[in-house]
Amino acid sequence: MDAILLLCDYAEAINGKLYIMGGGWTSCPPGPRLMAVAIRVNVPWSETNLKHQLALFLQDADGNQVELGEPPQPVKKTADFEVGRPPGIPQGTELDFTAVFGFINLLLQPDTGYRWQLEINGDPSGHASFRTRPGQA
């Protein structure tokens, strides 16, 4: 499954729609950050009415999972989802699933590259990269 990820200051997923504020950025100040990752998953007809596992995690520029806090823990969110087939939809129609994951006080280092990686059922499905600006964390 393919997905689109959008970095936002704030977002909500309501009734299958994404409501986004301050979305689409690729750089931010370092330090404790508030951010949201808005996700739209394209679900093929053959994958509807099945449970799927979603994992979103933060990586550094080398592809390693970022760990923050005391004790350090991976910055990661997981969820299960299932998309049903609405009545009257023609067979073969691609459907979508939307979700938003919010993060509070992410302590990001200055002048550093990061990447939000999305996996669905263990397979890479999308990503969004960003970089912090030079300065103090």
C-alpha positions in Angstrom: 0.0 0.0 0.0 1.2 3.5 -0.8 0.8 6.4 1.5 1.3 10.2 1.5 2.8 11.8 4.7 2.5 15.5 5.4 4.4 17.2 8.2 2.2 19.7 10.0 2.1 22.0 13.1 -1.4 20.5 13.9 -3.8 18.2 12.1 -6.9 16.1 12.7 -8.5 13.2 10.8 -12.3 13.5 10.9 -14.7 11.3 8.9 -12.0 10.3 6.4 -10.8 13.9 5.8 -7.6 15.6 6.9 -7.8 19.0 8.5 -4.3 20.6 8.5 -2.8 23.7 10.0 0.8 24.7 9.1 1.3 21.7 6.8 3.8 20.9 4.2 7.1 22.1 5.8 10.5 20.5 5.4 12.5 22.4 8.0 11.9 23.6 11.5 13.8 25.1 14.5 15.6 22.6 16.8 14.6 22.0 20.4 11.4 20.7 21.9 9.0 20.5 19.0 5.3 20.0 18.6 4.4 18.4 15.3 1.8 16.2 13.6 2.2 13.7 10.8 -0.9 13.5 8.6 -1.3 10.3 6.7 -3.4 9.2 3.7 -3.1 5.5 2.8 -4.3 4.3 -0.6 -6.0 0.9 0.1 -6.5 -1.4 -2.9 -9.8 -3.2 -3.2 -8.1 -6.5 -2.5 -6.9 -5.1 0.8 -10.2 -3.9 2.1 -12.1 -5.7 4.8 -8.8 -6.9 6.3 -7.0 -5.7 9.4 -3.6 -4.0 8.8 -0.8 -2.9 11.1 0.7 0.6 10.7 3.9 1.7 12.3 5.3 5.3 12.1 8.8 5.9 13.4 11.4 8.7 13.4 14.8 8.0 11.9 18.0 9.9 11.7 19.8 10.7 8.4 21.5 7.3 8.5 18.2 5.4 8.8 18.6 4.5 12.5 15.6 4.8 14.8 15.7 8.0 17.0 15.4 7.4 20.7 14.4 10.2 23.1 13.6 10.5 26.8 14.9 9.0 30.0 15.3 6.1 29.6 15.6 6.5 25.8 12.7 5.0 23.9 12.1 4.8 20.1 9.9 7.7 18.8 7.3 5.4 17.3 3.5 5.1 17.0 1.6 2.0 16.0 -2.0 1.3 15.1 -4.3 -1.2 13.5 -6.8 -0.2 10.8 -9.3 -1.8 8.5 -11.1 -0.2 5.6 -14.6 -1.6 4.7 -16.2 -1.5 1.3 -19.1 0.9 1.3 -22.4 -0.3 -0.4 -22.6 0.5 -4.1 -18.9 1.1 -4.7 -17.8 -0.6 -7.9 -15.5 -3.6 -7.5 -11.8 -2.6 -7.9 -12.3 0.9 -6.5 -9.3 2.1 -4.5 -10.3 3.4 -1.1 -8.4 5.5 1.5 -7.6 5.6 5.2 -6.6 8.8 7.0 -4.8 9.2 10.3 -2.9 11.8 12.3 -0.2 11.2 14.8 0.8 14.0 17.1 4.1 14.4 18.9 4.8 16.8 21.8 8.2 18.0 23.0 10.3 16.1 20.5 13.8 17.3 21.4 15.4 17.7 18.0 19.1 18.5 17.5 20.2 21.5 15.5 21.2 21.2 11.9 20.2 17.5 11.7 18.3 15.5 9.1 15.3 13.4 10.1 12.8 11.1 8.4 9.4 9.9 9.4 9.1 6.3 8.0 5.7 4.6 7.6 5.4 0.9 7.4 2.2 -1.0 6.8 2.2 -4.7 7.6 6.0 -4.4 7.9 6.5 -3.0 4.4 7.8 0.5 3.8 4.8 2.5 2.5 5.8 6.2 2.6 8.1 8.7 4.3 8.5 12.4 5.0 12.0 14.0 5.5 12.8 17.2 7.3 15.8 19.0 8.7 16.3 21.2 11.7 17.8 24.6 11.2 21.2 25.5 12.8 20.9 26.9 16.3 20.7 25.6 19.9 18.4 22.8 21.0 
